[in-house]
Amino acid sequence: MRSVKIASILFAMLFGIAVAGIAVAGEGPEVITLKAKKGDITFPHHKHQSMTKCGECHHGPNHSPYKEGMKIQTCDKCHNKDFPNKKLNSVMKAMHKNCRDCHKEHKAEGAPTKCSGCHKK
């Protein structure tokens, strides 16, 4: 009887670990490398996830708010030369708008605000 109890507890623990692993895996990559002319950007995705909501960067068509389970598209799917808003018609323009504005808000906490803070040659 005791071995059944221990086996049940072990199974429950392993199941919990597996579920936690799946949840973490659903958060996207830990780090993303973004290719850029002025130097590649090593973007600490998980670090940013701990500081902000997914919808601050990810959104749907017509900038609809991110919802759990929404398919994440690459930025250039919309932010390209065909995008109607010329201020956001490239990934670079969209990223610069979003990232720089946020980094300026969080400068006191150490967010880089100079080009070389993100772009590494």
C-alpha positions as a Markdown table, in Angstrom:
| # | Residue | x | y | z |
|---|---|---|---|---|
| 1 | Met | 0.0 | 0.0 | 0.0 |
| 2 | Arg | 2.8 | 2.4 | 0.9 |
| 3 | Ser | 4.6 | 1.8 | -2.4 |
| 4 | Val | 1.4 | 2.7 | -4.3 |
| 5 | Lys | 1.2 | 6.0 | -2.3 |
| 6 | Ile | 4.9 | 6.7 | -3.1 |
| 7 | Ala | 4.4 | 5.9 | -6.8 |
| 8 | Ser | 1.3 | 8.2 | -6.9 |
| 9 | Ile | 3.3 | 11.0 | -5.4 |
| 10 | Leu | 6.2 | 10.5 | -7.8 |
| 11 | Phe | 3.8 | 10.4 | -10.7 |
| 12 | Ala | 2.2 | 13.6 | -9.6 |
| 13 | Met | 5.6 | 15.3 | -9.2 |
| 14 | Leu | 6.7 | 14.2 | -12.6 |
| 15 | Phe | 3.5 | 15.3 | -14.2 |
| 16 | Gly | 3.8 | 18.7 | -12.5 |
| 17 | Ile | 7.4 | 19.1 | -13.8 |
| 18 | Ala | 6.3 | 18.1 | -17.3 |
| 19 | Val | 3.4 | 20.6 | -17.3 |
| 20 | Ala | 5.8 | 23.4 | -16.0 |
| 21 | Gly | 8.2 | 22.5 | -18.8 |
| 22 | Ile | 5.5 | 22.8 | -21.4 |
| 23 | Ala | 4.4 | 26.2 | -20.0 |
| 24 | Val | 8.0 | 27.5 | -20.1 |
| 25 | Ala | 8.5 | 26.2 | -23.6 |
| 26 | Gly | 5.4 | 28.1 | -24.7 |
| 27 | Glu | 7.0 | 31.4 | -23.7 |
| 28 | Gly | 9.2 | 31.5 | -26.8 |
| 29 | Pro | 13.0 | 31.4 | -27.0 |
| 30 | Glu | 15.1 | 32.6 | -24.1 |
| 31 | Val | 17.2 | 34.8 | -26.4 |
| 32 | Ile | 16.6 | 36.0 | -29.9 |
| 33 | Thr | 19.2 | 37.3 | -32.3 |
| 34 | Leu | 17.9 | 40.0 | -34.6 |
| 35 | Lys | 20.0 | 40.8 | -37.7 |
| 36 | Ala | 20.6 | 44.5 | -38.3 |
| 37 | Lys | 22.8 | 46.6 | -40.5 |
| 38 | Lys | 24.2 | 48.5 | -37.6 |
| 39 | Gly | 25.1 | 45.4 | -35.7 |
| 40 | Asp | 23.1 | 42.4 | -34.6 |
| 41 | Ile | 20.9 | 42.6 | -31.5 |
| 42 | Thr | 20.9 | 39.9 | -28.9 |
| 43 | Phe | 17.5 | 40.3 | -27.4 |
| 44 | Pro | 16.9 | 38.6 | -24.0 |
| 45 | His | 13.3 | 37.6 | -24.7 |
| 46 | His | 12.7 | 35.9 | -21.3 |
| 47 | Lys | 14.1 | 38.8 | -19.4 |
| 48 | His | 11.8 | 41.2 | -21.2 |
| 49 | Gln | 8.8 | 38.8 | -20.6 |
| 50 | Ser | 9.4 | 39.1 | -16.9 |
| 51 | Met | 9.2 | 42.9 | -17.1 |
| 52 | Thr | 6.3 | 43.6 | -19.5 |
| 53 | Lys | 3.2 | 42.0 | -21.0 |
| 54 | Cys | 3.4 | 40.1 | -24.3 |
| 55 | Gly | 1.0 | 42.6 | -25.9 |
| 56 | Glu | 3.6 | 45.4 | -25.5 |
| 57 | Cys | 5.4 | 43.8 | -28.5 |
| 58 | His | 3.2 | 41.2 | -29.9 |
| 59 | His | -0.2 | 42.0 | -31.5 |
| 60 | Gly | -2.6 | 40.9 | -34.2 |
| 61 | Pro | -3.9 | 42.5 | -37.3 |
| 62 | Asn | -4.9 | 46.1 | -36.9 |
| 63 | His | -2.9 | 46.1 | -33.8 |
| 64 | Ser | -5.5 | 44.0 | -32.0 |
| 65 | Pro | -4.2 | 43.1 | -28.4 |
| 66 | Tyr | -2.3 | 39.9 | -28.0 |
| 67 | Lys | -4.5 | 37.1 | -26.6 |
| 68 | Glu | -3.3 | 33.9 | -25.0 |
| 69 | Gly | -2.8 | 31.3 | -27.7 |
| 70 | Met | -2.6 | 33.8 | -30.6 |
| 71 | Lys | -0.1 | 32.8 | -33.3 |
| 72 | Ile | 3.0 | 34.9 | -33.1 |
| 73 | Gln | 4.0 | 36.1 | -36.6 |
| 74 | Thr | 7.3 | 37.5 | -37.5 |
| 75 | Cys | 7.3 | 41.3 | -37.5 |
| 76 | Asp | 8.0 | 41.6 | -41.2 |
| 77 | Lys | 4.7 | 39.8 | -41.9 |
| 78 | Cys | 3.0 | 43.2 | -41.5 |
| 79 | His | 5.8 | 45.7 | -41.0 |
| 80 | Asn | 7.1 | 45.8 | -44.6 |
| 81 | Lys | 7.0 | 48.2 | -47.6 |
| 82 | Asp | 3.3 | 47.5 | -48.1 |
| 83 | Phe | 2.4 | 48.6 | -44.5 |
| 84 | Pro | 0.1 | 51.7 | -44.9 |
| 85 | Asn | 1.8 | 53.7 | -42.0 |
| 86 | Lys | 5.1 | 54.9 | -43.5 |
| 87 | Lys | 6.4 | 55.5 | -39.9 |
| 88 | Leu | 6.1 | 51.7 | -39.2 |
| 89 | Asn | 6.6 | 50.2 | -42.7 |
| 90 | Ser | 9.7 | 48.3 | -41.8 |
| 91 | Val | 10.7 | 46.1 | -38.9 |
| 92 | Met | 13.5 | 48.5 | -38.0 |
| 93 | Lys | 11.0 | 51.5 | -37.8 |
| 94 | Ala | 8.5 | 49.4 | -35.7 |
| 95 | Met | 11.2 | 48.1 | -33.3 |
| 96 | His | 12.9 | 51.5 | -32.9 |
| 97 | Lys | 9.5 | 53.1 | -32.1 |
| 98 | Asn | 8.6 | 50.5 | -29.5 |
| 99 | Cys | 12.0 | 49.6 | -28.1 |
| 100 | Arg | 13.5 | 53.1 | -27.9 |
| 101 | Asp | 10.4 | 54.6 | -26.3 |
| 102 | Cys | 10.4 | 51.8 | -23.6 |
| 103 | His | 14.1 | 52.0 | -23.0 |
| 104 | Lys | 13.9 | 55.8 | -22.5 |
| 105 | Glu | 11.2 | 55.2 | -19.9 |
| 106 | His | 13.4 | 52.6 | -18.1 |
| 107 | Lys | 16.7 | 54.4 | -18.5 |
| 108 | Ala | 17.1 | 54.8 | -14.7 |
| 109 | Glu | 16.9 | 51.0 | -14.3 |
| 110 | Gly | 19.7 | 50.5 | -16.7 |
| 111 | Ala | 17.9 | 50.1 | -20.1 |
| 112 | Pro | 20.4 | 51.0 | -22.9 |
| 113 | Thr | 19.4 | 54.2 | -24.8 |
| 114 | Lys | 22.3 | 54.5 | -27.2 |
| 115 | Cys | 22.6 | 52.5 | -30.4 |
| 116 | Ser | 25.6 | 50.6 | -29.2 |
| 117 | Gly | 23.7 | 49.4 | -26.2 |
| 118 | Cys | 21.7 | 47.0 | -28.3 |
| 119 | His | 23.5 | 46.9 | -31.6 |
| 120 | Lys | 26.8 | 44.9 | -31.4 |
| 121 | Lys | 29.2 | 44.7 | -34.2 |
